[in-house]
Amino acid sequence: MGCGVTKSDHFHKHSGKAIRAAVLIQRWYRQYVARTEMRRRYTWHIFQSIEYSGEQAQIKLYNFLGYLMDNFTPSSNERNLISHIFRENEVCRDAEWERYFCYKNIEVPEIYSGPHLTFPLTVEQAVGLVEAFRNKKQLHSRYVLQLLLETWKQLRMFPNINRISTCQSKEITICGDLHGQLEDLLLIFYKNGMPSLERPYLFNGDFVDRGKDSIEILLILFSFLLVYPSDIYLNRGNHEDHIVNLRYGFTKEVLTKYKMHGKRILKLLQKIFSWLPLATVIDQKVLVLHGGISDVTDLSLLARLDRHNYVSALRPPKKRHQSSSGMSIDSDMEEDVWSANKIFQRRTSLMYPKPLGTRESFHNRSLQDFSDRLKQSDVDQMEINRRRQSMFHFRSEKDMSQALSTESVKSENPADEWKQILDLLWSDPMTQDGCTPNEVRGGGCYWGPDITEDFLNRHNLQLIIRSHECKQEGYEFCHNRKVLTLFSASNYYDVGSNRGAYVRLGPDLVPYVVQYQASSMIRELTVRQSVGRTERSALKVLREQLFAHKSDLLCAFKKYDSTNKGVVSLSDWATAVENVMHLGVPWRMLRCQLVTSKTSDGMINYHEWFNELAIHGPNTDHIDQSLLETLYRHRSTLETIFRIVDTDNSGFITIEDFRQTWKLLSVYLKMEITDDAISDLAVTIDSNQDGSIDIDEFMEAFRLTDKKSRLERGRSMFMGTATDLTKLEGDPNI
């Protein structure tokens, strides 16, 4: 036989090529999956940093304003500007309120084509309301006030903690955050059925803010609550709070939709929010609450407190005093409640400023007096940064908190009550054992699996269902599947960013999770397209935030640019950006999406880069650049102060109030903003020279809102979190 190549040789040769090809394809696919996962994770991280830093900024602002209220003389201009949000000297008798909210003098014109309501409400009317809102119709303000008044009366009859049971023929459906996204609620009703005696529902807070249809969601839920008071349950969330609503859009939404009677509607909603139950227990085994628990959470204490005293969970309750007319008047809680208990000050989750003395020592204070005293020392700032970085490394804290928890629970006073409500509405679970203040959000705590185990044993429970956190799949189990997070607002950060979910719970108390995505657009996108779209949205916001930190970034770059040539290496660029932004994202990997201007040797020209990032508006060229940067960085805080100063909710403030707004902001930010710079802004905005500033026009004039983006719902300056995605850069698959 000859020495030719046999069939066997051909087979082995081809099979070897096939194996190599398969290995290459497999390696490519692993790299593709790893890269997609990396993009998904840093995109998600950017979104969450935006969300939580906004909440933290709002809490800090409210604490700052509360501090000013405590220390300014009652006759000062600044105190008058902000006093109304603290409900000072407010009449508290229900009969007085019902007269204030009376709807009978409001006429419904014949031209009105929306739904008409009669009371008591029927099922048909509640369903009709759903259909009307589906068709973009608006309920008349007379019916809104009437529906809200009836809801207020009904809610006052409920306990702080609803206790309900399933039976063989019933399942209860539990929904998480909806955040004004009516499309999600309509999809839940379509998939799961309308609320009824056979289909009871529990909605776990955060009905409002961020989305554009918050008032419609409330009216639908309240109408079904009135029709089925024993089968529809509503828990309070941290966004059922008029202070939070100032920042995240609900206040603006109501005043835009109900220009004539919006102020009364908002005031009545404040009362309603304070009467929402705090939690629900199902079959004595499953606890449903909005945020979470802490090492001192005590259901028996929560069941006894007067929940309506907590109009905002961000401020301690007020003592009641009888005035000469016999009416009940609010006053601030005595300061010794705070100063006497150092333990409580350490454990409290809100970031209270250090006390500067008693109220009596500040008779004639004004903003100017406080600008120096409020400046934080470098040591204080370093301590805050250290605690932020070590957020998940606090095992030593556990022992201290456990040793002190018994004393905290026993000491039943208003401060303890307030702490319990704050934890219940604002807390998040973590993977490590222990309990520590939640400094990422600024309120509530982080609690670990050991706290869950102890709490469930103490109260003879088996599961906690909570919401409060957006999850990519709409839900997530943690703590040995004893804590379930449920989030019902799909496409929350942007179209395709996450699914929504709800849970059906039967007598076996095993959660059956149903996922969905409300947008028809997402069904047409591949995974790659969806990740790409969400990533582009996150990078757009990231560029804006980088521009807003231009001054800090410039200083950071100059430390690496010793020859002052205006260029830095990629490595130095990434290090400098992280040192300023504290985001923990893989900057080197993001460089291609964020920087196009670089030299032939790969160095980055940071001056050209800032020109790329700059956001140019038609009216901004003559405005001081540092002031413009401040505007972009703190726009949500500024708009919040505007809406506080706008006491009559007209959307306009005077030039003088405009100046006071900027003075408040400058003291809050611990920076100097000159009167000349404020005057330039005022002249630019008051184009018709009528002496008043239109709040919305001001924000629009500097392109500080983006109506097309979901991300404008509460954007604020970035802050770091403990998750460090830069570690993934070392992954060989990426």
Helices and strands as residue ranges (DSSP letters): H 7-71, H 77-82, G 83-86, H 94-100, H 123-134, H 141-155, E 161-164, E 172-175, H 182-192, E 201-203, H 214-227, E 232-234, H 242-248, H 250-257, H 262-275, E 279-282, E 286-289, H 299-304, G 307-309, E 319-322, E 328-331, H 336-339, H 342-347, G 359-362, H 367-373, H 378-389, H 395-410, H 414-426, E 428-429, E 435-437, E 445-447, H 449-459, E 463-466, E 475-478, E 483-486, E 500-505, E 512-516, G 521-524, H 527-548, H 550-560, E 567-568, H 570-581, H 587-594, E 604-605, H 606-613, H 625-633, H 635-645, E 652-654, H 655-669, H 675-685, E 692-694, H 695-701, G 710-712, G 725-730
